[in-house]
Amino acid sequence: MWPLLLDPLRSQAETIGLWAGLLTTIAFAPQLVKAWKTGGEGLSWAMLALFGTGVWLWFVYGVLRMSFPIMVANALTGLQVLAIFALKVRHAGAKRRAESTSTEKPSAEPSLEKIAVP
């Protein structure tokens, strides 16, 4: 029964693939926007690594199958994952620098602001 229902769709396989790739790629875009605003807070490194690896493998699969929709969708999603990864790296570096400057010991030399002038 399934082959009879799916037969008419076979000629539209690439179009269906393009729409599926477009929608799933767009669906990931809000994560990129949120990561831009928050520096990637709330997204774990493990999730990004696993998801990015999966996207890369889907891209390779698309190349092996010579499927344009699979290649394009996963290339675009992969770029989004790389952008989020870069935002997390930048945010982690800025956070580390902020923490190191806030934990520095105050200087033993008196500040000019604290010296009373007669």
C-alpha positions as CSV (number, residue, x, y, z in Angstrom):
1,M,0.0,0.0,0.0
2,W,2.8,2.5,0.9
3,P,4.5,2.2,-2.6
4,L,1.2,3.1,-4.2
5,L,0.8,6.2,-2.0
6,L,4.4,7.3,-2.4
7,D,4.8,6.6,-6.1
8,P,3.4,10.0,-7.2
9,L,5.8,11.8,-4.9
10,R,9.0,10.2,-6.3
11,S,9.2,12.7,-9.1
12,Q,9.1,15.5,-6.5
13,A,11.8,14.0,-4.2
14,E,14.3,16.8,-4.7
15,T,11.7,19.5,-4.2
16,I,10.5,17.8,-1.0
17,G,14.2,17.6,0.1
18,L,14.8,21.3,-0.6
19,W,11.8,22.3,1.4
20,A,12.7,20.0,4.3
21,G,16.3,21.4,4.3
22,L,15.1,24.9,4.1
23,L,12.6,24.6,7.0
24,T,15.0,22.7,9.3
25,T,17.8,25.2,8.6
26,I,15.5,28.2,9.3
27,A,14.3,26.4,12.4
28,F,17.8,26.5,13.8
29,A,18.3,30.2,13.1
30,P,16.6,31.4,16.4
31,Q,19.3,29.5,18.3
32,L,21.9,31.5,16.5
33,V,20.1,34.8,17.4
34,K,19.8,33.7,21.0
35,A,23.5,32.7,21.1
36,W,24.3,36.2,19.7
37,K,22.5,37.9,22.5
38,T,23.6,35.6,25.3
39,G,27.0,34.5,24.1
40,G,25.8,30.9,23.9
41,E,24.8,30.6,27.5
42,G,22.5,27.6,28.0
43,L,23.9,25.6,25.0
44,S,26.3,22.9,26.2
45,W,29.6,22.2,24.4
46,A,28.6,18.6,24.2
47,M,25.4,19.4,22.4
48,L,27.2,21.6,19.9
49,A,29.9,19.0,19.3
50,L,27.4,16.2,18.8
51,F,25.0,18.2,16.7
52,G,27.9,19.7,14.6
53,T,29.3,16.2,14.0
54,G,25.9,14.9,13.0
55,V,25.4,17.8,10.6
56,W,28.8,17.3,9.1
57,L,28.1,13.6,8.6
58,W,24.8,14.4,6.9
59,F,26.7,16.8,4.6
60,V,29.1,14.0,3.7
61,Y,26.2,11.7,3.1
62,G,24.7,14.2,0.8
63,V,27.9,14.4,-1.1
64,L,28.1,10.6,-1.4
65,R,24.5,10.5,-2.6
66,M,25.0,13.6,-4.8
67,S,21.9,15.1,-3.2
68,F,21.9,18.9,-3.6
69,P,19.2,19.5,-0.9
70,I,21.1,17.5,1.7
71,M,24.4,19.2,1.0
72,V,23.0,22.7,1.0
73,A,20.8,22.3,4.1
74,N,23.6,20.8,6.1
75,A,26.2,23.2,4.9
76,L,24.1,26.1,6.0
77,T,23.2,24.5,9.3
78,G,26.9,23.7,9.8
79,L,27.7,27.4,9.3
80,Q,25.2,28.3,12.0
81,V,26.8,25.7,14.4
82,L,30.2,27.1,13.7
83,A,28.9,30.7,14.4
84,I,27.4,29.6,17.7
85,F,30.7,27.8,18.6
86,A,32.6,30.9,17.8
87,L,30.2,33.0,20.0
88,K,30.6,30.6,22.9
89,V,34.4,30.7,22.6
90,R,34.4,34.5,22.5
91,H,32.0,34.7,25.4
92,A,34.0,32.2,27.5
93,G,37.2,34.2,26.9
94,A,35.5,37.5,27.8
95,K,34.0,35.9,30.9
96,R,37.4,34.5,32.0
97,R,39.0,37.9,31.5
98,A,36.3,39.6,33.5
99,E,36.7,37.1,36.4
100,S,40.5,37.4,36.4
101,T,40.3,41.2,36.7
102,S,37.7,41.1,39.4
103,T,39.7,38.7,41.5
104,E,43.0,40.7,41.3
105,K,44.3,42.0,44.6
106,P,44.2,45.7,45.1
107,S,47.4,47.6,44.7
108,A,49.4,48.4,47.8
109,E,50.1,51.9,46.5
110,P,47.6,54.5,47.6
111,S,45.3,55.9,45.0
112,L,45.5,59.6,44.1
113,E,41.8,59.8,44.7
114,K,42.2,58.7,48.3
115,I,44.9,61.1,49.3
116,A,43.6,64.1,51.2
117,V,44.9,67.4,49.9
118,P,45.1,70.2,52.6
